Amino acid sequence: MPVSRLDVIYRKILLTKLFTKGWGSPENLQRLFDIRQVISNRETCYKLVPKDYPISIINKTVHSDCRIIEGKFTSPFAVHLHGLVPDEVKESYFQMVLPLKWPSAHKPICIHLAGTGDHYFWRRRNVMAKPLLKAGIGAIILENPYYGIRKPTDQTRSSVHYVTDIFVMGGCLILECIVLLNWCEQVGFGPLGVTGISMGGHVSMKHQIKIIYEPYHVYAKIITM
């Protein structure tokens, strides 16, 4: 099929473009290929994240329709790959949206991963998390690496500079989800799930494949666009 002239014109007038600085250094690519061999194996992947990985709770608020807990922790991917993860991306931030009262003895939680361009928490909190509260399902909204609070200062919108940034993003999210699933299990939440739309659906699918611990009962809902 020939390239549409309209497509060519539209692409040229876009204000933001991806991968404007290329692939990234060969050294970084090699390090990512090496860690990929570890993450792609279930057993070695989970060994990268201790069960008691530290999480800091930085704020708690009660609203008319929910409770919100905000927390942060250092991304394990940044710990294992020194110098590869930008400073702004190293700290992982999340919001936990909980019902005012659990309707049963179960306390189900679903981690919501961001779609392309979904910066900060408000969209997923209002469109995805709060409607689930009516069914007694809580949510964890994880800020995407290179997005929102974690966006490098020299980056415009969602336009990452290097192809390697996408690999770093995926690696961060997989290990960060493991941190949050471990933490939820320890504090008594469950069953647990991982979901996402578009890019978030792709990452949740990759993460679901990594699940090996039966107590999690993790489910992945993938909606790609």
C-alpha positions as CSV (number, residue, x, y, z in Angstrom):
1,M,0.0,0.0,0.0
2,P,1.5,3.4,-1.0
3,V,2.2,5.9,1.7
4,S,-0.6,8.4,2.0
5,R,0.5,12.0,1.3
6,L,-1.7,13.1,4.2
7,D,0.1,10.8,6.6
8,V,3.4,12.2,5.5
9,I,2.3,15.8,5.9
10,Y,0.7,15.0,9.3
11,R,3.9,13.4,10.6
12,K,6.0,16.4,9.5
13,I,3.9,18.9,11.4
14,L,3.7,17.0,14.7
15,L,5.2,19.0,17.5
16,T,6.7,16.0,19.3
17,K,8.6,13.1,17.9
18,L,9.9,9.9,19.5
19,F,13.5,8.7,19.6
20,T,15.0,12.0,18.4
21,K,18.4,11.0,19.8
22,G,18.5,7.5,18.3
23,W,18.9,4.0,19.8
24,G,21.0,4.9,22.8
25,S,24.6,3.8,23.4
26,P,25.7,0.3,22.4
27,E,26.8,-0.3,26.0
28,N,23.4,0.5,27.3
29,L,21.8,-1.7,24.7
30,Q,24.0,-4.6,25.8
31,R,23.2,-4.1,29.4
32,L,19.5,-4.2,28.6
33,F,19.9,-7.3,26.5
34,D,21.7,-9.0,29.4
35,I,19.1,-8.0,32.0
36,R,16.4,-9.2,29.6
37,Q,17.7,-12.7,30.0
38,V,17.2,-12.5,33.7
39,I,13.8,-10.9,33.7
40,S,12.4,-13.3,31.0
41,N,13.0,-16.2,33.4
42,R,10.4,-16.3,36.1
43,E,12.6,-17.6,38.9
44,T,15.5,-15.3,38.3
45,C,13.1,-12.3,37.7
46,Y,11.6,-12.6,41.2
47,K,15.0,-12.9,42.8
48,L,15.7,-9.4,41.7
49,V,13.1,-8.1,44.2
50,P,13.2,-9.0,47.9
51,K,9.9,-9.8,49.5
52,D,10.4,-7.0,52.1
53,Y,11.4,-4.3,49.6
54,P,11.0,-0.9,51.3
55,I,8.0,1.3,50.5
56,S,7.4,4.7,52.0
57,I,3.9,6.0,52.7
58,I,4.0,9.8,52.1
59,N,0.4,10.8,52.5
60,K,-3.1,9.5,53.5
61,T,-6.4,11.3,52.9
62,V,-10.0,10.4,53.4
63,H,-12.6,11.7,50.9
64,S,-16.4,11.4,50.7
65,D,-16.2,8.4,48.4
66,C,-12.8,6.8,49.0
67,R,-9.5,6.7,50.9
68,I,-6.3,7.6,49.1
69,I,-2.8,6.4,50.2
70,E,0.2,7.8,48.4
71,G,3.6,6.1,48.5
72,K,6.9,5.8,46.8
73,F,9.9,3.5,46.5
74,T,13.1,3.3,44.5
75,S,12.7,1.3,41.3
76,P,14.5,-2.1,41.6
77,F,15.5,-1.7,38.0
78,A,17.5,1.5,38.9
79,V,19.2,-0.5,41.7
80,H,20.3,-3.3,39.4
81,L,21.2,-1.0,36.4
82,H,23.2,1.9,37.9
83,G,23.6,4.8,35.5
84,L,21.0,3.6,33.0
85,V,17.8,5.0,34.6
86,P,17.5,8.8,34.6
87,D,17.4,10.4,38.1
88,E,13.8,11.6,37.6
89,V,12.7,8.0,36.8
90,K,14.5,6.3,39.7
91,E,11.8,7.0,42.3
92,S,8.5,5.2,41.7
93,Y,5.3,6.9,42.9
94,F,1.8,5.4,43.3
95,Q,-1.7,6.2,44.6
96,M,-3.8,3.6,46.3
97,V,-7.6,4.1,46.0
98,L,-9.6,2.2,48.6
99,P,-13.3,2.0,49.5
100,L,-14.3,3.6,52.7
101,K,-15.5,0.2,53.9
102,W,-14.8,-3.2,52.4
103,P,-18.1,-5.0,51.6
104,S,-16.6,-8.5,52.4
105,A,-13.6,-10.2,54.1
106,H,-11.8,-10.0,50.8
107,K,-9.8,-6.9,49.9
108,P,-9.2,-7.1,46.1
109,I,-6.7,-4.7,44.6
110,C,-5.9,-4.1,40.9
111,I,-2.8,-2.3,39.7
112,H,-3.7,0.1,36.8
113,L,-0.9,0.7,34.4
114,A,-0.8,3.9,32.2
115,G,-1.7,4.0,28.5
116,T,0.3,6.2,26.1
117,G,0.2,9.8,27.2
118,D,-1.5,9.1,30.5
119,H,0.5,11.3,32.9
120,Y,-0.1,11.5,36.6
121,F,-3.0,9.8,38.5
122,W,-6.2,11.7,37.9
123,R,-7.4,10.0,34.7
124,R,-7.1,6.4,35.9
125,R,-8.3,7.4,39.4
126,N,-11.6,8.9,38.1
127,V,-12.2,6.8,35.0
128,M,-11.0,3.4,36.1
129,A,-10.4,3.2,39.9
130,K,-13.4,5.0,41.4
131,P,-16.0,3.0,39.4
132,L,-14.5,-0.2,40.7
133,L,-15.0,0.9,44.3
134,K,-18.7,0.3,43.8
135,A,-17.8,-3.4,43.4
136,G,-15.6,-3.4,46.4
137,I,-12.3,-3.4,44.4
138,G,-9.4,-1.1,45.3
139,A,-6.8,0.2,43.0
140,I,-3.1,1.0,42.8
141,I,-2.3,3.6,40.2
142,L,1.4,3.5,39.3
143,E,3.1,6.5,37.7
144,N,4.7,5.4,34.5
145,P,8.4,5.9,34.1
146,Y,9.2,8.9,31.9
147,Y,5.7,10.3,32.6
148,G,4.2,12.8,35.1
149,I,6.2,13.1,38.3
150,R,8.9,10.8,36.7
151,K,9.3,12.7,33.4
152,P,12.9,13.9,32.7
153,T,13.2,17.7,32.7
154,D,14.5,17.8,29.1
155,Q,11.7,15.6,27.7
156,T,8.6,17.0,26.0
157,R,5.3,15.3,26.8
158,S,5.6,11.6,26.2
159,S,8.3,11.7,23.6
160,V,11.2,9.7,25.0
161,H,14.6,10.5,23.5
162,Y,16.1,7.0,22.9
163,V,14.8,3.6,21.9
164,T,16.5,2.3,25.0
165,D,14.1,4.4,27.1
166,I,11.3,2.2,26.1
167,F,13.2,-0.9,27.3
168,V,14.0,0.8,30.6
169,M,10.3,1.8,31.0
170,G,9.2,-1.8,30.5
171,G,11.8,-3.2,32.9
172,C,11.0,-0.7,35.6
173,L,7.3,-1.5,35.4
174,I,7.7,-5.2,35.6
175,L,9.9,-5.0,38.8
176,E,7.8,-2.2,40.3
177,C,4.7,-4.3,40.0
178,I,6.4,-7.2,41.8
179,V,7.3,-4.8,44.6
180,L,3.6,-3.7,44.9
181,L,2.2,-7.2,44.7
182,N,4.6,-8.4,47.4
183,W,3.6,-5.4,49.6
184,C,-0.1,-6.0,49.0
185,E,0.2,-9.6,50.0
186,Q,2.1,-8.7,53.2
187,V,-0.4,-6.2,54.4
188,G,-3.4,-8.4,53.7
189,F,-4.8,-7.4,50.4
190,G,-6.1,-9.9,47.8
191,P,-6.9,-11.3,45.4
192,L,-4.7,-9.1,43.2
193,G,-4.8,-8.1,39.6
194,V,-2.8,-6.1,37.0
195,T,-4.6,-4.2,34.2
196,G,-4.0,-1.6,31.6
197,I,-5.2,0.0,28.4
198,S,-3.1,0.4,25.2
199,M,0.6,0.6,26.4
200,G,-0.5,-0.4,29.9
201,G,-2.3,-3.4,28.5
202,H,0.9,-4.5,26.8
203,V,2.9,-4.2,30.0
204,S,0.2,-5.9,32.1
205,M,0.3,-8.8,29.6
206,K,4.1,-9.1,30.0
207,H,3.8,-8.9,33.7
208,Q,1.1,-11.5,33.9
209,I,3.4,-14.0,32.2
210,K,5.9,-13.5,35.0
211,I,3.5,-14.4,37.9
212,I,4.6,-17.5,39.6
213,Y,3.3,-17.2,43.2
214,E,-0.1,-18.9,43.7
215,P,-1.1,-16.7,46.7
216,Y,-1.3,-13.7,44.3
217,H,-4.1,-15.0,42.2
218,V,-3.1,-12.3,39.7
219,Y,-5.2,-11.7,36.7
220,A,-4.3,-9.5,33.7
221,K,-6.9,-7.6,31.7
222,I,-5.4,-6.4,28.4
223,I,-7.0,-3.8,26.2
224,T,-4.8,-2.7,23.4
225,M,-5.5,0.0,20.8
